[in-house]
Amino acid sequence: MFVKEVKPKIIKDSRRERTISVVLKTYKGKFFSSAPSGKSCGKNEVEPYNKKGIGESFRLLKVFAKILKGKNFIIREVEDLKKLNELIEKFENRYGKIGGNCIYVLQTAFLRAGAREKKKELWEFISGGRKAKIPMPVGNCIGGGLHAGKIKNKKPDFQEFLLIPDEKKFSHAVTMNIFAYRYARKLLRVKKKDDESAWETNKTNEEVLDVLKKVGEKYGLRIGVDVAASTFYERGYYKYKNKELIRDKVDQSDYMERLIKKYGLFYVEDPMNEDDFSGFKEINNLAGRTLVVGDDLTTTNLKSTRHAVASSSINAMIIKPNQIGDIFEVKKVVELCRKHNIKMVFSHRSGETMDDALADYCVGFGGDFIKCGILGKERLIKLKRIMDIEKEMD
């Protein structure tokens, strides 16, 4: 693969905030990639940009792009990104960090180019010949927490209230989520959406779950929550603002267990603070068939994931490729999850772009679920990509 040119660019994401994109030009064509950005971030995530900000990362990326011009790469599988990574490491040691988002967009563009040379789709190229499967969508229906920034008064403390179909066809599952999403709006009597296009409301967690349970029962959908407990955890206590109460670790764990039983929750993400492996373990031990999902706990980080697996803290985890900023690391985490039967949920970020690579990563790496919202053009493009892959596989 001969690199004719790499053109970095700053674009706007779905939150109208700046992010990085690149176009890689080879003799096989042009290959685009862009990076999403998260609002709710675990403290162990890699830095998306240089400590001086996106402007400095962009400047460094333009310099690095000139170094790449005219170079030849052999990209036959994910491991062949090694040469690119070595060049990045050498460059960063001399000039400073370009950031995880910049590395992510470069790797994604190079993988797309490698796939084209092998006359394969990106998901096929990533799978390495392993039999692929189609995931189920996890749809953010009602929002709260950090995502519901437009609400000035009270809002749910939990960050996301989720719908999870169980259908044979991905296309059917997406359709069911859309119908349910519209019905939820009718029950809530709201019009505003948060930054992931979920409905905004000033109801309490329990009031929203009452609504979500009705929606789930009407359309035969499983329901769940992304608690994002770290976002309201301060000095050893969980400080709820909607009802203005404080829970300690034991109270928080008991509260989550009560909600799981009362509402039959299928999916519970980040129910405890991001450092509380033992708290996660307690919930996981008592949750039965409920998915206890790590995100801020694990941050697509191999070391953290090993700790979570060894301590039986989770039975599922979020995988965000740009969260760790290296597809090599993603592959290692995926292999660990497969070995220990940890369900994998490939996830978007709140600040998304029109890049649909997440869908290919999910299918290619064998993800069980894809979490990317229900509506909104940046979310739908990823759902559509999986529907297209499903048609190809059929």
Secondary structure, 3 states (H helix, E strand, C coil): CECCEEEEEEEECCCCCEEEEEEEEECCEEEEEECCECCCCCCCCCCCCCCCCHHHHHHHHHHHHHHHCCCECCCCCHHHHHHHHHHHHHHHHHHCCCCHHHHHHHHHHHHHHHHHHCCCCHHHHHHCCCCCCCCEEEEEEEECHHHCCCCCCCCCCCCEEEEECCCCCHHHHHHHHHHHHHHHHHHHCCCCECCCCCEECCCCHHHHHHHHHHHHHHHCCEEEEECCHHHHEECCEEEECCCCEEECHHHHHHHHHHHHHHHCCCEEECCCCCCCHHHHHHHHHHCCCCEEEECCCCCCCHHHHHHHHHCCCCCEEEECHHHHCCHHHHHHHHHHHHHCCCEEEEECCCECCCCCHHHHHHHHHCCCEEECCCCCHHHHHHHHHHHHHHHHHC
